[in-house]
Amino acid sequence: MKVTLLVNRFQESDNQGCVKVAYNIAKYLGSQVKLDVIYDNRIDSFWKNLVYDIFVLPMRLMGKKSDVFHALAPEESIAPLCLHKKPLVTTIHDMILFEFPERRFVPREYYKFAAKIAKYSDQIVTVSHFSKKKINKYLGVDYEKILVIYNGVDHEKYRPIKTQKDKLIGYLGGLGRRKNIETLIKAFYILKNSYNIKHKLVIGGTGAEELNLKKMVSELKLGRDVKFLGYIPEESLPAFYNSLDVFVFPSLYEGFGLPVLEAMACGVPVVVSNTSSLPEIVGDAGILIDPTSPGDLAQKIYEVLSDPSLHNKLCKKVVKRAQEFSWEKTAAAYLDIYKEVVG
């Protein structure tokens, strides 16, 4: 069987969710199918992505023969649909732009248009039951046509490593508004002033709100205790997670939440929002909080940090829960879908 994967970029050292999923699927499918990956690692902006999707990708697909095409994002499904390349499997990770339209008008409307086109694929796959409900709501796709395949984690890379802890509370991800970092900073202020903790807060990632967040930290006089790390390379992530006493993810909306799963695989207790896909991913291994309440977040973080018995219990539970997710399982589930749509 020949499978053609469509993704804008394809490289191991990339933290973008779609790219990470594509790379790991290919890694574990390569020995079982004849794999062809179409990508362009020069894409680093919306406009380059737009030109690639509409003009470059259709040209590269001209005359391309494959048993199944798999678009790892809705926009990559436009070209094979227009060229009537069949069968086509499309992975839709989330419906964020339908509920949190943070992007500028043109990118937002293009990606929404792409999602509406992608629903005509032979098979729609998404990464959580939460996202499945949202796809049904916004695109009108029947539940029967939407299959849930969880993302995985590389357990050889992301695993507990014995290291000297530096009293750190950590976050990793984008710095857009829906990531809710303001609430995390407010909670940290409460932790410093009401609970007198000695920990520092480290924030990894980049985003549009970074300057505003740094200004907020300065106004709260937290500059000595909050550090913005910027982009953290893929190869440095295991060490980052393992340096933390607790990983906090107060996001308002997630289609899956890969950083949470990676932190869990490293044996780090996680405190996450009780919204969207996150309760589904952490199960009973994580601590759930109201993401609109800095006080609730501060209290739950303090409970984890101040109770050694609870902390040790959570360290074990998150590793056990993370073992239920693997890229081998993800790739095997996709292989079953390929066989079904081809058959």
C-alpha positions as CSV (number, residue, x, y, z in Angstrom):
1,M,0.0,0.0,0.0
2,K,1.3,3.5,-0.9
3,V,0.4,6.3,1.5
4,T,1.0,10.0,0.7
5,L,1.1,12.3,3.7
6,L,0.4,16.0,3.2
7,V,1.8,18.5,5.8
8,N,3.2,22.0,5.5
9,R,6.5,21.2,7.3
10,F,8.1,17.9,8.2
11,Q,11.0,17.7,10.6
12,E,11.8,16.2,14.0
13,S,12.9,19.4,15.7
14,D,9.5,21.1,15.4
15,N,7.1,21.8,18.2
16,Q,4.1,22.6,16.1
17,G,1.4,20.0,16.8
18,C,0.6,19.1,13.2
19,V,4.2,18.7,12.3
20,K,5.0,16.6,15.4
21,V,2.0,14.3,14.6
22,A,3.1,13.9,11.0
23,Y,6.7,13.1,11.8
24,N,5.8,10.5,14.4
25,I,3.1,8.8,12.2
26,A,5.7,8.6,9.4
27,K,8.3,7.2,11.8
28,Y,6.2,4.3,12.8
29,L,4.4,3.7,9.5
30,G,7.5,3.6,7.4
31,S,8.2,-0.1,7.8
32,Q,4.6,-1.1,7.1
33,V,3.6,0.9,4.0
34,K,5.3,2.7,1.1
35,L,5.4,6.2,2.4
36,D,5.6,9.4,0.5
37,V,5.6,12.7,2.4
38,I,4.9,16.0,0.6
39,Y,6.1,19.1,2.5
40,D,8.1,22.3,2.4
41,N,10.1,23.3,5.4
42,R,10.5,26.9,4.2
43,I,6.9,27.6,5.2
44,D,7.1,29.9,8.2
45,S,4.1,32.2,7.8
46,F,0.4,32.2,6.8
47,W,1.1,33.8,3.5
48,K,3.7,31.2,2.5
49,N,1.3,28.5,3.6
50,L,-1.5,30.0,1.5
51,V,0.6,30.1,-1.6
52,Y,1.8,26.5,-1.0
53,D,-1.7,25.2,-0.4
54,I,-3.4,26.8,-3.3
55,F,-0.7,26.8,-6.0
56,V,2.4,24.7,-5.1
57,L,0.8,21.6,-3.6
58,P,-1.7,21.1,-6.5
59,M,1.2,21.2,-9.0
60,R,3.2,18.7,-6.9
61,L,0.1,16.4,-6.8
62,M,-0.4,16.4,-10.6
63,G,0.0,12.8,-11.8
64,K,0.8,11.6,-8.3
65,K,-0.6,8.1,-7.7
66,S,-1.2,6.7,-4.3
67,D,-3.6,4.3,-2.6
68,V,-4.6,6.9,0.0
69,F,-3.8,10.5,0.7
70,H,-3.7,11.8,4.3
71,A,-3.9,15.5,4.9
72,L,-2.6,16.3,8.4
73,A,-4.4,19.6,8.5
74,P,-7.6,20.8,6.8
75,E,-5.8,23.3,4.5
76,E,-3.7,20.5,3.1
77,S,-6.9,18.6,2.0
78,I,-7.9,21.4,-0.4
79,A,-5.5,20.4,-3.2
80,P,-6.4,16.6,-3.4
81,L,-10.1,17.5,-3.1
82,C,-9.8,19.9,-6.0
83,L,-7.8,17.4,-8.0
84,H,-10.3,14.6,-7.1
85,K,-7.5,12.6,-5.5
86,K,-9.2,9.7,-3.7
87,P,-9.4,8.2,-1.1
88,L,-8.6,11.1,1.2
89,V,-8.2,11.1,5.0
90,T,-8.1,14.4,6.8
91,T,-7.1,15.1,10.4
92,I,-8.9,18.0,11.9
93,H,-7.2,18.8,15.3
94,D,-9.6,21.3,16.6
95,M,-12.2,24.0,15.9
96,I,-10.4,26.8,17.8
97,L,-10.9,29.4,15.1
98,F,-14.7,28.9,15.3
99,E,-14.7,29.6,19.0
100,F,-11.5,31.7,19.6
101,P,-11.0,33.8,16.5
102,E,-7.7,35.3,17.6
103,R,-6.1,35.4,14.2
104,R,-6.4,38.3,11.8
105,F,-9.4,38.2,9.4
106,V,-7.8,36.7,6.3
107,P,-6.0,33.8,8.0
108,R,-9.0,33.1,10.2
109,E,-11.5,33.0,7.3
110,Y,-9.1,30.9,5.1
111,Y,-8.6,28.3,7.7
112,K,-12.3,28.2,8.5
113,F,-13.0,27.8,4.7
114,A,-10.4,25.0,4.6
115,A,-12.1,23.1,7.4
116,K,-15.5,23.4,5.6
117,I,-13.9,22.0,2.5
118,A,-12.1,19.2,4.4
119,K,-15.4,17.8,5.7
120,Y,-15.9,16.2,2.2
121,S,-12.9,13.9,2.7
122,D,-13.6,10.2,2.7
123,Q,-12.7,10.0,6.4
124,I,-12.4,12.7,9.1
125,V,-10.1,12.0,12.0
126,T,-9.7,14.1,15.1
127,V,-7.6,13.8,18.3
128,S,-10.2,13.9,21.1
129,H,-13.9,13.3,21.7
130,F,-14.2,16.9,22.6
131,S,-13.0,17.9,19.2
132,K,-15.3,15.4,17.6
133,K,-18.3,17.1,19.2
134,K,-17.1,20.5,18.0
135,I,-16.6,19.3,14.4
136,N,-20.1,18.0,14.4
137,K,-21.4,21.3,15.8
138,Y,-19.5,23.6,13.4
139,L,-19.1,21.6,10.2
140,G,-22.2,19.4,10.4
141,V,-20.3,16.2,9.9
142,D,-22.1,13.1,11.2
143,Y,-20.6,11.5,14.3
144,E,-20.3,8.2,12.4
145,K,-17.9,9.8,9.9
146,I,-15.5,11.2,12.6
147,L,-13.1,8.9,14.2
148,V,-11.0,9.7,17.2
149,I,-7.4,8.8,17.3
150,Y,-5.4,10.1,20.2
151,N,-2.0,11.6,19.7
152,G,0.9,9.8,21.2
153,V,4.2,10.5,23.0
154,D,7.7,9.2,22.5
155,H,8.4,7.3,25.7
156,E,12.1,6.9,24.9
157,K,12.5,10.6,24.7
158,Y,9.9,11.8,27.3
159,R,10.6,9.8,30.5
160,P,11.4,10.6,34.1
161,I,15.0,11.6,34.6
162,K,16.6,11.9,38.0
163,T,17.7,15.5,38.3
164,Q,18.2,18.2,40.9
165,K,14.9,20.1,41.1
166,D,15.2,23.9,41.2
167,K,11.8,24.7,42.8
168,L,10.2,25.5,39.5
169,I,6.6,25.8,38.3
170,G,6.4,25.5,34.6
171,Y,4.3,26.2,31.5
172,L,5.0,25.4,27.8
173,G,2.9,26.4,24.8
174,G,1.7,29.4,22.9
175,L,1.2,32.8,24.5
176,G,-2.1,33.7,22.9
177,R,-5.1,34.8,24.9
178,R,-6.8,31.4,24.9
179,K,-3.8,30.0,26.6
180,N,-4.8,32.1,29.7
181,I,-1.3,32.9,30.9
182,E,-2.7,36.0,32.7
183,T,-4.5,33.8,35.1
184,L,-1.4,31.8,35.7
185,I,0.6,34.9,36.5
186,K,-2.1,36.1,38.9
187,A,-2.2,32.7,40.6
188,F,1.6,32.9,40.9
189,Y,1.3,36.3,42.5
190,I,-1.1,34.8,45.1
191,L,1.3,32.0,45.7
192,K,4.1,34.4,46.4
193,N,2.1,36.8,48.6
194,S,-0.4,34.6,50.4
195,Y,1.3,31.2,50.5
196,N,4.9,32.4,50.6
197,I,6.3,29.8,48.3
198,K,9.9,29.9,47.2
199,H,9.4,28.6,43.7
200,K,9.9,30.5,40.5
201,L,7.7,30.4,37.4
202,V,9.2,29.6,34.0
203,I,7.2,30.1,30.9
204,G,8.2,28.5,27.6
205,G,6.9,29.5,24.2
206,T,6.1,32.6,22.1
207,G,3.0,34.4,21.1
208,A,1.2,37.7,20.4
209,E,0.6,38.4,24.1
210,E,4.2,38.1,25.2
211,L,4.9,41.8,25.7
212,N,1.6,42.3,27.6
213,L,2.4,39.4,29.8
214,K,5.9,40.7,30.6
215,K,4.4,44.1,31.4
216,M,1.9,42.4,33.8
217,V,4.8,40.6,35.5
218,S,6.6,43.9,35.9
219,E,3.6,45.7,37.3
220,L,3.1,42.9,39.9
221,K,6.8,43.2,40.8
222,L,7.4,39.5,39.9
223,G,10.3,40.1,37.6
224,R,12.8,38.2,39.8
225,D,10.6,35.2,40.0
226,V,9.1,34.9,36.5
227,K,11.3,34.0,33.5
228,F,10.1,33.9,29.9
229,L,12.2,31.2,28.1
230,G,11.0,31.8,24.6
231,Y,11.0,29.0,22.1
232,I,12.4,25.8,23.5
233,P,13.9,23.3,20.9
234,E,12.4,19.9,20.7
235,E,15.6,18.3,21.9
236,S,15.6,20.4,25.1
237,L,12.0,19.6,26.1
238,P,12.6,16.5,28.2
239,A,15.2,18.3,30.3
240,F,12.8,21.3,30.7
241,Y,9.9,19.1,31.9
242,N,12.1,17.1,34.2
243,S,13.3,20.3,35.9
244,L,9.8,21.2,37.1
245,D,8.0,20.4,40.4
246,V,4.7,20.9,38.7
247,F,3.5,21.6,35.1
248,V,0.6,24.1,34.8
249,F,-1.6,24.4,31.8
250,P,-4.5,26.8,32.3
251,S,-5.7,26.9,28.7
252,L,-9.3,27.8,27.9
253,Y,-9.4,25.6,24.8
254,E,-7.4,22.7,23.5
255,G,-8.0,20.1,20.8
256,F,-5.7,17.7,22.6
257,G,-2.8,19.3,24.6
258,L,0.5,17.6,23.7
259,P,2.6,19.5,26.2
260,V,0.5,18.1,29.0
261,L,1.0,14.5,27.8
262,E,4.8,15.1,27.4
263,A,5.0,16.4,31.0
264,M,3.1,13.5,32.3
265,A,5.4,11.0,30.5
266,C,8.3,12.7,32.3
267,G,6.6,12.0,35.6
268,V,5.7,15.7,36.4
269,P,2.4,16.4,38.2
270,V,0.1,18.4,36.0
271,V,-2.4,21.0,37.0
272,V,-4.7,21.7,34.1
273,S,-8.0,23.4,33.1
274,N,-11.2,21.5,33.6
275,T,-12.3,22.5,30.1
276,S,-12.2,21.2,26.5
277,S,-10.1,18.1,25.9
278,L,-7.8,18.3,28.9
279,P,-9.9,16.3,31.4
280,E,-10.2,13.6,28.7
281,I,-6.4,13.4,28.3
282,V,-5.2,13.5,31.9
283,G,-8.0,11.3,33.3
284,D,-7.8,11.0,37.1
285,A,-4.0,11.5,37.0
286,G,-4.0,15.3,37.0
287,I,-5.4,18.1,39.1
288,L,-8.2,20.0,37.4
289,I,-8.9,23.7,38.1
290,D,-11.3,26.4,37.1
291,P,-9.3,28.4,34.5
292,T,-11.2,31.6,35.3
293,S,-10.2,31.6,38.9
294,P,-6.6,32.6,39.9
295,G,-7.4,31.7,43.5
296,D,-8.4,28.1,42.6
297,L,-5.3,27.7,40.5
298,A,-3.1,29.0,43.2
299,Q,-4.6,26.8,45.9
300,K,-4.3,23.6,43.7
301,I,-0.7,24.4,42.9
302,Y,0.1,24.9,46.5
303,E,-1.5,21.6,47.5
304,V,0.7,19.8,45.1
305,L,3.9,21.6,46.2
306,S,3.2,21.5,49.9
307,D,2.2,17.8,50.3
308,P,5.1,15.4,49.5
309,S,2.7,12.4,49.7
310,L,0.3,13.9,47.1
311,H,3.2,15.0,44.9
312,N,4.8,11.5,44.9
313,K,1.4,9.9,44.2
314,L,0.8,12.2,41.3
315,C,4.3,11.5,39.8
316,K,3.4,7.8,39.6
317,K,-0.1,8.4,38.3
318,V,0.9,10.6,35.5
319,V,3.5,8.2,34.2
320,K,0.9,5.3,34.3
321,R,-1.7,7.4,32.5
322,A,0.9,8.5,29.8
323,Q,1.7,4.9,29.1
324,E,-1.8,4.6,27.6
325,F,-0.7,6.9,24.8
326,S,2.0,6.1,22.2
327,W,2.8,7.0,18.6
328,E,2.8,3.2,17.8
329,K,-0.9,3.1,18.8
330,T,-1.6,6.2,16.8
331,A,0.1,5.0,13.7
332,A,-1.5,1.5,13.9
333,A,-5.0,3.2,14.2
334,Y,-4.2,5.2,11.1
335,L,-3.1,2.2,9.2
336,D,-6.4,0.5,10.0
337,I,-8.2,3.5,8.5
338,Y,-6.1,3.5,5.4
339,K,-6.9,-0.2,4.8
340,E,-10.6,0.5,5.4
341,V,-10.9,3.4,3.0
342,V,-8.9,1.7,0.3
343,G,-10.9,-1.5,0.7
